[in-house]
Amino acid sequence: MKKKIVFIAGLLLGVMVSNEILAQESTGKYGSDSITCIQNNSLYYEFYKQWKKSDYKNESWKDALPSWRWVFLNCPKSTINIYLHGEKIMKQLIKMESDKAIRDKYIDTLMMGYDQRIQYFGKEGYALGKKGVDLYKLRPSSYEESYNILKKSVEMQGNKSKGPTLIYYFRSAEKMVKTEKAEKSILLDIYDQSSDIIDYNIKNAKNEKSLKSWENIKGNLELSIEPYANCEDLISIYSPKFENTPNDIELLKKITKKLDKRNCTKSELFFEATENLHKAQPTANSAELMGKMYIKKENYTKAAEYLKESIELCEDDNEKADAHFLLANIYFQLKQYATARTHCYQAVKLRPNNGKPYILIGDMYVATAKSCGNNDLTKTVAYWVAVDKYKKAKSVDSSVAESANTKIKTYSQYFPATETIFFYDLKKGDSYKVECWINETTTVRTSD
């Protein structure tokens, strides 16, 4: 036991002394004793390779340790492998150690390793992410230090941040809130910041494995924020801030974004913040939010005005598509079906892989089927074109397939019977033009 304590104390002392010497002396890559450095590098690496080859199950790491320690202390600039391999070695020591005091020394050394890696090999943001995650996992009581490390990492890395960094950034902040060292609002800020990073990586995933990994991270974060992001919480957090500075642009953006994201758009706070934001700084987004707000109030005419303004101001095709789809829903409510369909087609023109507009067109055909006919046949033909749209929806967008299939099954039962089409001199497979406002050509089918 004494030997272990002496070893650790010597290691830590050696690191501090070595750093001071290296800071003062202009030594080369391999330090003042390059031959011994190269020899020890080679020696520890041979044992490390044996350990790695065993899938880190044999005890070759113990043989690697003395030589690795020498390199770590005496030629820390020689290769980044000192830190990559040292991380594994130190974590193995931590895992094997039952004495808390000694284990803490090992954790300190691991943290020093990250600092030394940054000092000599850069990539500070990335290394800080690993350091913060490991500190939180290995020493949960240091959550405040972990939070500050991870905060800096995410600020530096942005969209290059790793998934675990984002998860433990939130968890460390959560502990800060629970111990009353931070306000609950920081969790919402971190959630928004992390969500943007996650969405970017999902959108730009290079392979299926990466995509699934980021989707899992997203799911984890969504579960984590759930207890803190209900409408009541959000309103209680932001109402006092809004009352103090009702015209603060950044605060207004934050309030409207958060309330909209959590579907808290019926609140008076959302109404007032959105209105103030649009007056002060009219943008496509603020106009869209005004539109959504009036939709909630069922003032569809006013909502349509703002959504048209949003489309005029907007430069992003996806956002334009969203606004067109909202407009389509509004005109559906107003029973202006042809106008609603026009906006659906505008939406799919801007975002061809979106099936929801086709679903809505199908729903409008269903809603007007009987009013568009005057006999047994013409009161049912609209179901043909409705099903056509549902099939189109699932062909371009797998996310709506379940809904589309349900509707196809339901409304196929409303097709005319074989007897009915025979009476009107039609047969299966014939081309047929559906009149009324629909004005589309389809194929004759039967329900039996």
Backbone torsions as a table, in degrees:
resi	resn	phi	psi	omega
1	MET	NA	-44.0	179.7
2	LYS	-60.8	-40.6	179.9
3	LYS	-60.1	-40.6	-178.9
4	LYS	-64.4	-43.1	-179.1
5	ILE	-65.5	-43.2	177.8
6	VAL	-60.5	-42.2	-179.6
7	PHE	-58.4	-48.0	-177.6
8	ILE	-67.3	-45.9	-179.9
9	ALA	-58.5	-42.5	178.4
10	GLY	-64.3	-39.3	180.0
11	LEU	-62.8	-48.9	-178.4
12	LEU	-64.6	-43.6	178.3
13	LEU	-62.1	-42.9	-180.0
14	GLY	-60.6	-39.6	179.5
15	VAL	-62.2	-46.5	-177.2
16	MET	-65.7	-44.7	179.9
17	VAL	-65.0	-45.1	-178.9
18	SER	-60.3	-41.8	179.9
19	ASN	-63.7	-40.5	179.4
20	GLU	-63.7	-44.0	-179.6
21	ILE	-63.6	-45.8	-178.2
22	LEU	-64.2	-32.3	179.7
23	ALA	-70.8	-27.8	-175.8
24	GLN	-93.1	-30.8	-175.0
25	GLU	-105.4	144.6	178.9
26	SER	-93.5	77.9	179.8
27	THR	-93.2	162.9	-179.1
28	GLY	-81.8	-170.9	-177.7
29	LYS	-57.3	-37.6	-175.8
30	TYR	-99.6	15.1	175.7
31	GLY	76.3	-167.4	-176.0
32	SER	-77.1	-19.9	179.1
33	ASP	-123.8	78.8	-171.7
34	SER	-64.4	-35.7	-177.8
35	ILE	-65.2	-48.4	179.3
36	THR	-64.3	-35.8	178.3
37	CYS	-61.4	-48.6	-179.0
38	ILE	-63.5	-40.8	179.7
39	GLN	-62.5	-46.9	-179.0
40	ASN	-69.2	-34.9	174.9
41	ASN	-58.9	-47.6	-178.4
42	SER	-65.8	-41.3	-176.7
43	LEU	-66.1	-50.1	-178.6
44	TYR	-65.0	-35.7	-176.4
45	TYR	-66.5	-35.0	178.3
46	GLU	-62.5	-43.9	178.1
47	PHE	-68.1	-37.1	179.8
48	TYR	-63.5	-41.2	178.5
49	LYS	-61.1	-39.0	177.9
50	GLN	-63.7	-40.2	178.7
51	TRP	-64.5	-45.7	179.6
52	LYS	-62.7	-40.9	-178.9
53	LYS	-62.3	-29.2	178.7
54	SER	-84.6	9.8	-174.9
55	ASP	62.5	36.4	177.2
56	TYR	61.1	34.2	-177.8
57	LYS	-106.7	-28.5	178.9
58	ASN	-82.5	-172.9	-173.9
59	GLU	-109.2	26.0	179.4
60	SER	-63.8	-21.6	178.3
61	TRP	-60.0	-30.8	178.6
62	LYS	-65.7	-36.8	178.2
63	ASP	-72.2	-30.2	-179.7
64	ALA	-74.3	-26.8	-169.6
65	LEU	-56.9	-50.4	-176.7
66	PRO	-60.4	-44.2	-179.2
67	SER	-69.4	-40.3	177.5
68	TRP	-61.2	-43.0	180.0
69	ARG	-59.0	-42.2	-179.7
70	TRP	-62.0	-45.2	-180.0
71	VAL	-63.6	-44.0	-179.3
72	PHE	-57.7	-39.1	-177.0
73	LEU	-83.8	-35.0	-167.8
74	ASN	-107.1	-24.7	176.4
75	CYS	-141.6	65.7	-173.7
76	PRO	-68.1	-10.5	179.8
77	LYS	-96.2	-0.8	-169.6
78	SER	-66.0	-41.1	-179.4
79	THR	-163.1	145.8	178.5
80	ILE	-67.5	-17.9	179.0
81	ASN	-60.1	-26.4	176.4
82	ILE	-53.1	-40.2	-174.5
83	TYR	-88.1	-35.8	176.8
84	LEU	-65.2	-46.4	179.7
85	HIS	-76.1	-36.6	-179.8
86	GLY	-62.5	-34.3	177.0
87	GLU	-59.4	-44.6	179.3
88	LYS	-66.2	-42.9	-178.1
89	ILE	-64.0	-46.7	-178.4
90	MET	-65.8	-36.8	178.0
91	LYS	-66.8	-32.0	176.3
92	GLN	-67.7	-42.0	177.0
93	LEU	-61.0	-44.0	179.7
94	ILE	-62.0	-43.2	-179.4
95	LYS	-62.4	-39.2	-174.6
96	MET	-81.6	-18.4	-171.7
97	GLU	-86.9	130.5	179.0
98	SER	-101.9	-20.6	179.4
99	ASP	-77.1	118.4	-173.4
100	LYS	-61.0	-42.4	-177.7
101	ALA	-62.9	-44.1	179.9
102	ILE	-69.5	-39.9	178.5
103	ARG	-59.2	-40.8	178.1
104	ASP	-62.5	-36.5	177.1
105	LYS	-63.5	-41.6	178.6
106	TYR	-62.5	-41.7	179.1
107	ILE	-62.8	-42.1	177.0
108	ASP	-58.0	-41.8	-179.5
109	THR	-66.0	-40.6	176.7
110	LEU	-59.9	-43.6	179.1
111	MET	-64.0	-40.2	177.2
112	MET	-62.6	-36.2	178.2
113	GLY	-59.8	-41.8	177.7
114	TYR	-63.7	-42.0	179.8
115	ASP	-63.1	-42.7	-179.1
116	GLN	-67.2	-37.6	176.9
117	ARG	-60.0	-44.9	179.1
118	ILE	-62.6	-42.4	-178.2
119	GLN	-59.1	-41.2	-173.4
120	TYR	-102.1	-21.8	-174.6
121	PHE	-128.5	5.5	173.5
122	GLY	68.2	-146.7	-175.8
123	LYS	50.8	51.0	-173.0
124	GLU	-59.7	-46.9	-177.3
125	GLY	-58.3	-44.6	-179.7
126	TYR	-64.4	-48.2	-177.7
127	ALA	-65.0	-36.9	177.4
128	LEU	-63.7	-35.2	176.7
129	GLY	-59.6	-46.7	179.3
130	LYS	-65.6	-40.9	-178.8
131	LYS	-63.1	-46.6	-178.7
132	GLY	-63.7	-40.7	178.8
133	VAL	-64.5	-47.1	-178.8
134	ASP	-64.4	-39.5	179.8
135	LEU	-63.0	-42.9	179.5
136	TYR	-64.5	-43.1	-177.9
137	LYS	-68.3	-43.0	-172.4
138	LEU	-87.1	-27.3	-179.6
139	ARG	-139.8	77.1	-175.8
140	PRO	-56.0	-26.4	-179.5
141	SER	-66.5	-16.7	179.4
142	SER	-93.5	32.5	-175.3
143	TYR	-60.3	-33.0	-179.4
144	GLU	-67.9	-41.9	176.5
145	GLU	-65.1	-41.6	177.2
146	SER	-58.8	-44.3	-179.8
147	TYR	-57.4	-48.2	-178.0
148	ASN	-65.4	-38.1	178.1
149	ILE	-65.5	-47.3	-176.7
150	LEU	-69.7	-34.5	176.5
151	LYS	-60.1	-46.3	179.2
152	LYS	-64.5	-40.5	179.4
153	SER	-59.7	-48.6	-177.9
154	VAL	-65.5	-38.9	177.7
155	GLU	-62.5	-37.3	-178.9
156	MET	-78.5	-39.2	-173.3
157	GLN	-86.0	-32.3	-178.4
158	GLY	57.1	-126.2	-178.1
159	ASN	-67.4	-11.1	177.9
160	LYS	-88.7	0.0	179.2
161	SER	-60.4	145.3	178.9
162	LYS	-86.6	153.3	-178.9
163	GLY	-54.2	-51.1	180.0
164	PRO	-58.9	-34.4	177.5
165	THR	-59.0	-44.5	-178.8
166	LEU	-67.1	-41.7	-178.8
167	ILE	-63.8	-46.6	-177.3
168	TYR	-78.0	-21.8	170.6
169	TYR	-61.4	-46.2	178.9
170	PHE	-66.1	-44.5	-177.0
171	ARG	-63.8	-40.2	179.1
172	SER	-67.0	-38.4	177.1
173	ALA	-65.8	-37.3	178.7
174	GLU	-60.4	-40.9	177.6
175	LYS	-67.4	-34.8	177.0
176	MET	-61.1	-41.7	-180.0
177	VAL	-67.9	-44.2	-177.8
178	LYS	-64.9	-28.3	178.8
179	THR	-97.5	12.8	175.9
180	GLU	60.0	34.3	175.0
181	LYS	-99.6	-3.8	178.6
182	ALA	-155.3	157.1	177.7
183	GLU	-80.0	153.7	-179.3
184	LYS	-59.8	-26.1	-176.7
185	SER	-63.0	-23.0	-179.7
186	ILE	-67.6	-28.1	178.0
187	LEU	-65.7	-37.8	178.8
188	LEU	-69.8	-38.2	177.4
189	ASP	-64.0	-44.1	179.9
190	ILE	-66.1	-39.6	177.8
191	TYR	-59.5	-47.2	-179.9
192	ASP	-63.5	-46.1	179.9
193	GLN	-60.5	-46.7	-178.6
194	SER	-68.7	-38.0	179.7
195	SER	-60.8	-41.2	178.6
196	ASP	-62.3	-41.6	179.6
197	ILE	-66.1	-44.5	-179.8
198	ILE	-63.1	-45.8	-179.8
199	ASP	-61.4	-38.7	177.4
200	TYR	-61.0	-44.3	-177.5
201	ASN	-72.7	-31.7	174.2
202	ILE	-65.4	-44.7	-179.1
203	LYS	-64.4	-33.2	-175.1
204	ASN	-108.3	18.5	179.6
205	ALA	-59.7	134.8	-175.8
206	LYS	-88.4	-16.7	179.6
207	ASN	-154.6	171.8	-176.2
208	GLU	-63.4	-38.2	-179.6
209	LYS	-62.1	-45.9	179.3
210	SER	-63.8	-42.0	179.6
211	LEU	-59.9	-47.7	-179.1
212	LYS	-63.7	-39.0	179.4
213	SER	-61.0	-46.7	-179.2
214	TRP	-69.6	-33.6	176.7
215	GLU	-65.4	-36.4	176.3
216	ASN	-66.4	-40.7	177.5
217	ILE	-61.3	-42.6	179.4
218	LYS	-61.1	-45.2	179.0
219	GLY	-61.6	-40.9	178.4
220	ASN	-61.1	-45.5	-179.0
221	LEU	-65.9	-40.0	179.2
222	GLU	-61.1	-42.1	177.9
223	LEU	-65.7	-36.9	-177.5
224	SER	-67.8	-37.4	-175.9
225	ILE	-81.1	-19.8	-171.6
226	GLU	-50.0	-45.5	-177.6
227	PRO	-67.5	-14.4	-173.3
228	TYR	-112.6	0.8	-169.5
229	ALA	-124.5	27.1	173.7
230	ASN	-77.9	164.1	-174.0
231	CYS	-58.9	-40.7	-178.9
232	GLU	-60.1	-43.8	178.5
233	ASP	-62.4	-48.6	-177.1
234	LEU	-60.5	-44.1	-178.4
235	ILE	-66.7	-40.5	179.7
236	SER	-67.3	-31.6	179.3
237	ILE	-73.6	-43.8	-169.7
238	TYR	-97.4	-16.1	179.4
239	SER	-60.5	-48.0	178.7
240	PRO	-62.3	-37.9	179.3
241	LYS	-64.2	-41.4	-179.9
242	PHE	-66.0	-41.2	-179.9
243	GLU	-62.8	-35.9	-179.7
244	ASN	-72.8	-41.5	-177.7
245	THR	-136.4	74.7	-173.8
246	PRO	-69.3	-10.1	-178.6
247	ASN	-117.3	14.3	176.9
248	ASP	-73.5	110.5	-173.7
249	ILE	-57.7	-46.8	-177.8
250	GLU	-64.3	-39.4	177.6
251	LEU	-65.7	-42.1	179.8
252	LEU	-62.3	-40.4	177.7
253	LYS	-62.5	-43.0	-178.8
254	LYS	-64.6	-46.3	-178.5
255	ILE	-62.4	-49.1	-176.5
256	THR	-66.0	-38.3	-180.0
257	LYS	-64.8	-46.7	-176.5
258	LYS	-68.5	-44.0	-179.3
259	LEU	-67.3	-37.4	178.2
260	ASP	-66.4	-42.4	-177.7
261	LYS	-63.3	-34.5	-178.7
262	ARG	-97.3	12.7	176.5
263	ASN	58.7	43.1	178.3
264	CYS	-105.4	39.9	-170.1
265	THR	-84.1	-0.5	177.9
266	LYS	-90.3	-6.7	-175.5
267	SER	-75.8	152.3	177.3
268	GLU	-65.0	-33.6	178.2
269	LEU	-60.9	-44.8	179.1
270	PHE	-61.9	-43.2	-179.5
271	PHE	-59.4	-51.5	-175.3
272	GLU	-68.2	-42.0	-179.6
273	ALA	-65.9	-41.4	179.5
274	THR	-64.5	-43.6	-179.9
275	GLU	-62.9	-45.9	179.4
276	ASN	-63.2	-41.2	-179.9
277	LEU	-64.3	-43.4	-177.8
278	HIS	-68.3	-34.9	177.1
279	LYS	-66.8	-43.1	-175.8
280	ALA	-77.3	-37.5	-173.4
281	GLN	-149.2	76.3	-177.9
282	PRO	-64.7	123.1	178.0
283	THR	-134.6	172.5	176.3
284	ALA	-58.4	-41.0	-177.8
285	ASN	-68.2	-43.9	-179.4
286	SER	-66.6	-35.6	177.0
287	ALA	-65.7	-40.0	177.9
288	GLU	-64.1	-41.1	178.4
289	LEU	-63.1	-39.3	176.3
290	MET	-62.0	-41.0	177.5
291	GLY	-60.3	-46.4	179.2
292	LYS	-61.3	-38.7	-178.6
293	MET	-62.8	-43.5	179.9
294	TYR	-73.4	-25.2	172.4
295	ILE	-63.1	-44.4	179.1
296	LYS	-60.9	-33.7	179.7
297	LYS	-84.4	0.3	179.9
298	GLU	61.7	25.9	172.4
299	ASN	-97.3	81.3	-169.7
300	TYR	-71.3	-32.2	179.4
301	THR	-64.1	-45.5	179.0
302	LYS	-66.7	-39.8	178.9
303	ALA	-60.1	-42.2	-179.6
304	ALA	-62.2	-38.3	179.4
305	GLU	-60.0	-46.1	-178.4
306	TYR	-69.8	-36.3	179.9
307	LEU	-69.4	-34.0	174.3
308	LYS	-65.2	-39.4	176.5
309	GLU	-63.3	-40.6	178.4
310	SER	-59.0	-43.7	-179.8
311	ILE	-63.2	-40.0	179.9
312	GLU	-65.1	-37.0	-177.4
313	LEU	-83.8	-20.0	-170.9
314	CYS	-79.9	142.1	176.6
315	GLU	-113.6	-12.1	-177.7
316	ASP	-93.8	126.2	-176.3
317	ASP	-62.5	-39.0	-180.0
318	ASN	-64.4	-41.4	179.3
319	GLU	-68.8	-37.4	175.8
320	LYS	-62.2	-42.1	179.3
321	ALA	-59.9	-42.2	178.7
322	ASP	-61.2	-42.8	-179.0
323	ALA	-65.9	-41.2	177.5
324	HIS	-62.1	-39.7	-179.4
325	PHE	-67.6	-38.5	175.7
326	LEU	-63.0	-41.2	177.4
327	LEU	-61.9	-40.7	178.2
328	ALA	-58.9	-42.9	178.5
329	ASN	-64.4	-38.0	178.6
330	ILE	-62.9	-48.2	-178.2
331	TYR	-68.5	-26.3	172.5
332	PHE	-62.9	-46.4	178.8
333	GLN	-61.9	-34.7	179.9
334	LEU	-82.8	-0.1	-179.6
335	LYS	62.4	28.0	173.6
336	GLN	-98.9	75.4	-167.1
337	TYR	-65.5	-41.9	-178.4
338	ALA	-63.6	-41.0	177.9
339	THR	-66.0	-40.9	177.7
340	ALA	-60.2	-43.7	179.9
341	ARG	-63.5	-39.3	178.1
342	THR	-57.4	-43.5	179.7
343	HIS	-69.9	-31.6	174.3
344	CYS	-61.7	-45.1	-179.5
345	TYR	-68.1	-32.7	174.8
346	GLN	-64.3	-39.2	180.0
347	ALA	-64.2	-44.4	-178.4
348	VAL	-74.8	-24.1	174.7
349	LYS	-65.7	-38.1	-179.8
350	LEU	-80.2	-30.9	179.2
351	ARG	-138.4	85.9	-171.8
352	PRO	-62.6	-23.2	-177.0
353	ASN	-93.4	18.8	178.4
354	ASN	-100.3	117.2	-177.1
355	GLY	-87.7	-14.1	-174.8
356	LYS	-60.9	-40.3	177.7
357	PRO	-60.6	-37.0	177.3
358	TYR	-66.2	-37.9	175.9
359	ILE	-60.0	-44.4	-178.6
360	LEU	-64.7	-40.8	177.5
361	ILE	-60.5	-45.6	177.1
362	GLY	-57.5	-42.2	179.6
363	ASP	-63.6	-36.3	178.7
364	MET	-68.7	-37.3	177.3
365	TYR	-63.7	-40.6	177.4
366	VAL	-63.6	-44.0	-176.7
367	ALA	-62.8	-27.9	-175.9
368	THR	-109.3	6.9	-174.0
369	ALA	-54.9	-52.3	-174.7
370	LYS	-71.9	-35.8	-179.3
371	SER	-72.9	-15.1	179.7
372	CYS	-91.8	5.9	-179.1
373	GLY	-133.1	166.0	179.6
374	ASN	-134.8	11.5	176.0
375	ASN	-152.3	-178.3	-176.1
376	ASP	-58.5	-32.6	-178.8
377	LEU	-82.4	-56.7	-171.8
378	THR	-67.0	-18.8	176.2
379	LYS	-79.8	-4.8	-178.7
380	THR	-120.2	-13.5	-173.4
381	VAL	-67.5	-25.1	179.3
382	ALA	-63.3	-24.0	178.7
383	TYR	-67.4	-27.2	175.9
384	TRP	-61.6	-50.9	-177.4
385	VAL	-71.6	-28.7	176.1
386	ALA	-62.8	-47.6	179.0
387	VAL	-63.8	-35.5	175.6
388	ASP	-56.5	-43.6	-178.2
389	LYS	-68.9	-38.3	178.8
390	TYR	-64.8	-38.2	177.8
391	LYS	-66.3	-39.4	178.0
392	LYS	-64.0	-41.2	-179.0
393	ALA	-57.1	-49.8	-176.6
394	LYS	-74.1	-20.3	178.7
395	SER	-74.2	-25.3	-179.5
396	VAL	-103.4	-15.4	-172.9
397	ASP	-148.0	101.4	-177.1
398	SER	-64.7	-22.0	-177.9
399	SER	-68.4	-18.1	179.3
400	VAL	-105.0	6.9	-174.4
401	ALA	-58.9	-43.7	-177.6
402	GLU	-62.2	-47.0	178.5
403	SER	-63.4	-43.6	-179.3
404	ALA	-62.2	-44.3	-179.2
405	ASN	-62.4	-39.6	178.1
406	THR	-62.0	-43.7	-179.5
407	LYS	-68.3	-39.3	178.0
408	ILE	-59.9	-46.2	-179.8
409	LYS	-63.4	-42.0	-177.7
410	THR	-66.5	-51.6	-170.8
411	TYR	-85.1	-12.2	172.4
412	SER	-66.2	-24.6	178.3
413	GLN	-71.0	-15.7	-179.6
414	TYR	-93.5	-0.5	175.7
415	PHE	-59.6	153.7	176.5
416	PRO	-65.0	154.3	177.8
417	ALA	-76.7	162.0	178.2
418	THR	-56.8	-40.6	-179.9
419	GLU	-60.3	-38.5	-178.1
420	THR	-67.8	-46.9	-178.2
421	ILE	-67.4	-32.9	177.5
422	PHE	-62.9	-39.8	-179.6
423	PHE	-61.8	-32.5	-178.9
424	TYR	-98.9	21.1	173.8
425	ASP	61.8	41.6	177.3
426	LEU	-123.2	160.3	174.1
427	LYS	-140.7	161.9	-179.7
428	LYS	-55.8	137.2	177.6
429	GLY	93.4	-12.5	177.8
430	ASP	-65.4	151.3	173.0
431	SER	-81.3	141.4	-176.7
432	TYR	-145.7	132.8	177.6
433	LYS	-98.8	120.9	177.5
434	VAL	-83.2	122.1	-176.4
435	GLU	-83.9	-148.0	-178.5
436	CYS	66.8	-154.7	179.8
437	TRP	-72.3	-17.4	-175.7
438	ILE	-68.0	-55.4	172.1
439	ASN	53.8	51.6	179.3
440	GLU	-129.1	149.2	178.3
441	THR	-97.1	137.6	-177.7
442	THR	-142.6	-167.6	-178.5
443	THR	-115.1	137.8	179.9
444	VAL	-68.6	130.7	176.0
445	ARG	-138.5	164.9	179.1
446	THR	-127.0	163.2	-179.4
447	SER	-86.4	-11.0	-177.2
448	ASP	-119.0	NA	NA
